[in-house]
Amino acid sequence: MNSEQPLNLPLSRSVVDRNAEKRTDDAFIKNAFTTAQVMIIQNGKVGIPNEFAKNIKFFKGAQLGAYESERDYYLGEISGESYFVRHLSPEQKQISSGETTDSISFATLREFGSHLDEREIGLAVQAQGLANWHEKHLRCSICGAATVVKSAGAIRKCELDDSEHYPRTDCAIIVLVKDKDDRILLGRQSVWPQHRFSTFAGFVEPGESFENCVIREVKEEAGVYVSKIKYLGSQPWPFPSSLMVAFEAITDAPENAKPDGIEIEQVRWFNRSQIAAAISDGTLLLPPRISVARAMIDKWYESGGLNPADLKGGEALR
Ligand SMILES: [Zn+2]
C-alpha cells in the first residue's frame, strides 16, 4: 500500500458474484442449496468452527436438510460454488435435525472480520447485514401484518397488501479533517473507553449530499469549517446497516477546533510524531484496524514516509 492507492478497507474485499437474477428462480435456489456452502448466523454473530477460530464454519447444504425459505438466504456464487446463510432465531439451538449450536462457536465481525480472506469477507458482511434487517422487519411498515421472506432472502413481502420491503442501507460519512500543515484532527466521545479518539462521522440526512453532510458534521462536532473535500473509499459496516463513505477535508482555521460538548467531549490535533508518541505513552487509543477511521489514519501516517504498522498498541474495539 502506498499513499496513491485506495484505502485498505478490510470489509470491502468482497469477491462474491451475487447472481441476483437467480434469486427468484425457486427451482434453482432449492437445487443449489443441496450442494452449497452454508454459513450460520445468530444474534448478530457468525458461526465459526471453535472459539479460537478466525474463519467461518461452513456446512454442506445437504447436511442441513432441505432449503427453508424463511431462514435460508442466498448470498451468491464464488468460482461456480453457491453460498447461503442459515439465519437462526435468537433462542434456536437446532441448526438442523443433526446439528446444534453446541457444535460450533460464534463471533462478531468486529472481532474477527479483519482476519477473514477475500472469499469469506464478502459473504460475512452480506449475511450479517441481511440477517440484521430480517430480524427487525418481521412486520409490514404499511399495515402491520406479518411479512414473509421472498426472493431467497432478498426481500420481504406483505401478502395482505402485496407491498414488497427491501433491505435498507444507511449512508454515513466519515471524514479525516486536516489542516494546511498536514496535521489531523481527532475527537473523543464521552461514552468511549478512556483515551480513545477517532475521526468524525455521522449519518446523511434526507435530502443531503455527502459533501454537505461532511461540512455539517465537522462544524457541529468540532467547530471548524472544512472545504477541499476528497472521496477516499467506502466500506460496508453492518452494525446494524451502515455504509461508511470516507472523505478527507481541510480546514483553514485549525485554531477554531472545539468539541460540541454533547457528543464530542475533546478534540486534539496531531502531527505524525505526536500521534506515535501519544500511542506509546498510552494517552491515545486508535480505532480498530477493521474500521474506516483506522484505514484513513494509517494512510495519512504512511504518506509521511512512515510505517503504520508501527502504530501498534492502542486499539479499542468500539
Ligand atoms: Zn401490509
Residues whose N, C-alpha, C, O or C-beta is under 5 A from the ligand:
A	BS01	ZN	C140 I142 C143 G144 A145 C158 L160 D161
